């Protein structure tokens, strides 16, 4: 059954990538680029912290977060990564799904990634870059990739057991649109499903309050730690479970 509420359904760029008669070169390892290059320049003396966060720290934080959360969810169900970029969180989720599929030999739903693919937010950010990363990790069977905005997600209500977003929603231009993005993420999350966001401090409290306005009550907001210090900008983690009704 389709999870989309729009017609025609958005193009799956992974499927397009598969069908190319002359496919692009696949790298030996995924490559994710630099988050917001202008932020690196602006970080000045704290640039080493920024580089560590964007090249290593964020991977460690997300790996730990997802490894912990999958104990509470059924990864056989569909998942969504909003603002997926070149696929860091997308690939971690796809790899976890592949591990479960290998162990259980049961059908498993893919992880969906959606992004507007703005190269200002991440270097060389494009559907092709993401598809090459997915292919490099041998995870094409576990990913669907769409172009679209988390301000108006093309998915039906209550579609995903887990919705994630990493360093994406703060890029939205104003408070109202950030709240709209959170409402969209909440809308497509299944009852008893989870929303997991990591973003720059100063934004996450707004996300938390928006969820509270939606009557979500199982919400945790914590510091992401030194591994995700983008220069002088710390990150926070928001973990929330959607009520049953």
C-alpha positions as CSV (number, residue, x, y, z in Angstrom):
1,X,0.0,0.0,0.0
2,X,1.3,3.4,-1.0
3,X,2.3,5.8,1.8
4,X,1.9,8.8,-0.5
5,X,-1.1,11.2,-0.4
6,X,-0.2,13.0,-3.7
7,X,-0.7,11.9,-7.3
8,X,1.4,11.4,-9.2
9,X,3.7,10.0,-6.5
10,X,7.2,11.6,-6.2
11,X,10.0,10.1,-8.3
12,X,12.1,7.6,-6.5
13,X,15.7,8.6,-7.3
14,X,17.1,5.3,-6.1
15,X,15.0,3.5,-8.7
16,X,16.1,6.0,-11.4
17,X,19.7,5.3,-10.4
18,X,19.2,1.6,-10.6
19,X,17.8,1.8,-14.2
20,X,20.5,4.0,-15.7
21,X,22.1,2.2,-18.7
22,X,25.4,3.9,-17.9
23,X,25.4,4.3,-14.1
24,X,27.8,6.7,-12.5
25,X,30.9,5.5,-10.8
26,X,30.2,4.2,-7.3
27,X,32.7,5.3,-4.6
28,X,34.4,2.7,-2.4
29,X,33.0,4.4,0.7
30,X,30.2,6.9,1.2
31,X,31.1,10.6,1.3
32,X,29.1,13.1,3.1
33,X,30.8,16.5,2.6
34,X,30.8,19.4,5.0
35,X,27.7,20.8,6.8
36,X,27.0,24.5,5.9
37,X,30.5,25.5,4.7
38,X,29.9,29.1,5.6
39,X,29.3,28.0,9.2
40,X,32.8,26.5,9.2
41,X,34.3,29.8,8.1
42,X,32.3,31.7,10.7
43,X,33.4,29.4,13.5
44,X,36.9,31.0,13.4
45,X,39.0,29.8,16.3
46,X,36.5,27.0,17.0
47,X,36.9,25.6,13.5
48,X,38.6,22.3,14.7
49,X,35.4,21.5,16.8
50,X,33.3,22.2,13.7
51,X,35.3,20.0,11.5
52,X,35.3,17.2,14.1
53,X,31.5,17.4,14.5
54,X,30.8,17.4,10.7
55,X,33.4,14.7,9.8
56,X,33.2,12.3,12.7
57,X,31.2,13.4,15.8
58,X,27.7,13.5,14.3
59,X,28.1,10.0,13.0
60,X,29.0,8.7,16.4
61,X,26.1,10.5,18.1
62,X,23.5,9.3,15.6
63,X,24.8,5.7,15.6
64,X,24.4,5.6,19.4
65,X,21.0,7.3,19.3
66,X,19.6,4.9,16.7
67,X,21.1,1.8,18.2
68,X,19.4,2.7,21.5
69,X,16.1,3.7,20.0
70,X,15.6,0.6,17.8
71,X,15.2,-1.4,21.0
72,X,11.8,0.3,21.3
73,X,10.5,0.2,17.8
74,X,9.8,-2.3,15.0
75,X,12.2,-1.5,12.2
76,X,10.2,-3.8,9.9
77,X,7.9,-0.8,9.6
78,X,8.7,2.2,7.3
79,X,10.9,5.0,8.6
80,X,11.5,8.5,7.3
81,X,14.5,10.8,7.3
82,X,13.6,14.5,6.7
83,X,16.2,16.7,5.2
84,X,18.3,13.6,4.5
85,X,21.0,15.3,2.5
86,X,23.7,12.9,1.4
87,X,22.4,10.2,3.6
88,X,24.2,9.9,6.9
89,X,21.1,9.0,9.0
90,X,19.4,7.4,6.1
91,X,22.3,4.9,5.6
92,X,22.5,4.1,9.3
93,X,18.8,3.3,9.4
94,X,19.1,1.3,6.1
95,X,22.0,-0.7,7.5
96,X,20.0,-1.5,10.7
97,X,17.1,-2.6,8.5
98,X,19.5,-4.8,6.5
99,X,20.8,-6.4,9.7
100,X,17.3,-7.2,10.9
101,X,16.3,-8.6,7.5
102,X,19.4,-10.8,7.5
103,X,18.7,-12.1,10.9
104,X,14.9,-12.7,10.6
105,X,14.6,-13.4,6.9
106,X,11.3,-11.5,7.0
107,X,10.1,-8.8,4.6
108,X,11.1,-5.3,5.8
109,X,9.9,-1.9,4.7
110,X,12.4,0.7,3.4
111,X,13.6,3.9,4.9
112,X,12.4,6.9,3.0
113,X,14.6,10.0,2.5
114,X,13.4,13.4,1.5
115,X,15.2,16.7,0.9
116,X,15.2,19.8,-1.3
117,X,18.9,19.1,-1.9
118,X,20.3,22.6,-1.3
119,X,24.1,22.6,-1.7
120,X,24.3,25.7,0.6
121,X,23.3,23.4,3.5
122,X,25.8,20.6,2.6
123,X,28.5,20.5,0.0
124,X,27.7,18.6,-3.2
125,X,24.2,17.9,-1.9
126,X,22.2,16.2,-4.6
127,X,20.0,13.1,-5.2
128,X,22.9,11.6,-7.3
129,X,25.4,12.0,-4.4
130,X,23.0,10.3,-2.0
131,X,22.3,7.5,-4.4
132,X,26.0,6.9,-4.9
133,X,26.4,6.7,-1.2
134,X,23.5,4.2,-0.9
135,X,25.0,2.1,-3.6
136,X,28.5,2.3,-2.1
137,X,27.0,0.9,1.1
138,X,25.2,-1.9,-0.8
139,X,21.8,-0.6,0.6
140,X,19.8,0.2,-2.6
141,X,17.2,-2.4,-1.6
142,X,16.4,-0.6,1.6
143,X,16.1,3.1,0.5
144,X,13.5,5.2,-1.3
145,X,14.7,8.8,-2.1
146,X,12.3,11.7,-2.9
147,X,12.8,15.4,-3.6
148,X,10.5,17.4,-1.5
149,X,10.1,19.8,1.5
150,X,9.4,18.9,5.1
151,X,7.1,21.9,5.1
152,X,4.6,19.9,3.0
153,X,5.5,16.2,3.2
154,X,3.8,14.1,0.4
155,X,3.0,11.2,2.8
156,X,-0.2,10.2,4.4
157,X,-0.9,10.7,8.1
158,X,0.4,8.1,10.5
159,X,2.8,6.5,8.0
160,X,6.1,6.0,9.8
161,X,7.2,4.2,13.0
162,X,10.2,6.5,13.2
163,X,10.9,10.0,11.7
164,X,14.3,11.5,12.0
165,X,16.0,14.8,11.1
166,X,19.6,15.9,11.5
167,X,20.7,19.5,11.4
168,X,18.0,20.4,8.8
169,X,15.0,22.2,10.3
170,X,17.0,25.1,11.6
171,X,17.6,26.0,8.0
172,X,14.0,27.0,7.6
173,X,13.7,30.8,7.4
174,X,11.3,31.7,10.2
175,X,9.7,30.5,13.4
176,X,6.3,29.8,11.8
177,X,7.8,27.6,9.1
178,X,9.9,25.7,11.7
179,X,6.8,25.0,13.7
180,X,5.1,23.9,10.4
181,X,8.0,21.5,9.7
182,X,7.6,19.9,13.2
183,X,3.8,19.6,12.7
184,X,4.4,17.8,9.4
185,X,6.9,15.4,11.0
186,X,4.4,14.8,13.8
187,X,1.6,14.2,11.3
188,X,3.3,11.4,9.4
189,X,4.5,9.7,12.6
190,X,2.4,6.7,13.6
191,X,0.7,6.6,17.0
192,X,3.2,5.3,19.5
193,X,5.9,6.0,16.9
194,X,9.0,8.1,17.6
195,X,10.4,11.4,16.4
196,X,14.1,11.9,16.8
197,X,15.7,15.2,15.9
198,X,19.2,16.6,16.4
199,X,19.6,20.3,15.7
200,X,21.4,23.5,16.8
201,X,20.6,24.7,20.3
202,X,18.2,27.7,20.2
203,X,15.9,25.8,17.9
204,X,15.1,22.6,19.7
205,X,13.1,24.2,22.5
206,X,10.8,25.6,19.8
207,X,10.3,22.1,18.4
208,X,9.6,20.8,21.9
209,X,7.0,23.4,22.6
210,X,5.4,22.7,19.2
211,X,5.0,19.0,20.1
212,X,3.6,20.0,23.5
213,X,1.0,22.1,21.7
214,X,0.1,18.9,19.8
215,X,-0.5,17.1,23.1
216,X,2.7,15.0,22.8
217,X,3.8,14.3,26.4
218,X,6.6,11.8,26.2
219,X,9.3,14.2,25.2
220,X,13.0,14.4,26.1
221,X,15.4,17.2,25.2
222,X,19.1,16.7,26.0
223,X,22.5,18.1,25.0
224,X,24.2,16.2,22.2
225,X,27.6,16.5,23.8
226,X,31.0,17.7,22.7
227,X,31.0,15.4,19.7
228,X,28.4,17.7,18.0
229,X,29.8,21.1,18.8
230,X,29.7,23.0,15.5
231,X,32.3,25.5,16.5
232,X,30.7,27.5,19.3
233,X,27.2,26.1,18.5
234,X,26.1,23.1,20.6
235,X,23.4,20.7,19.4
236,X,20.5,19.3,21.3
237,X,18.6,16.0,20.9
238,X,14.8,15.8,20.8
239,X,13.3,12.4,21.3
240,X,9.5,12.2,21.5
241,X,6.8,9.5,21.2
242,X,3.5,10.2,19.6
243,X,0.4,9.6,21.8
244,X,-1.9,6.7,20.8
245,X,-4.8,9.1,20.3
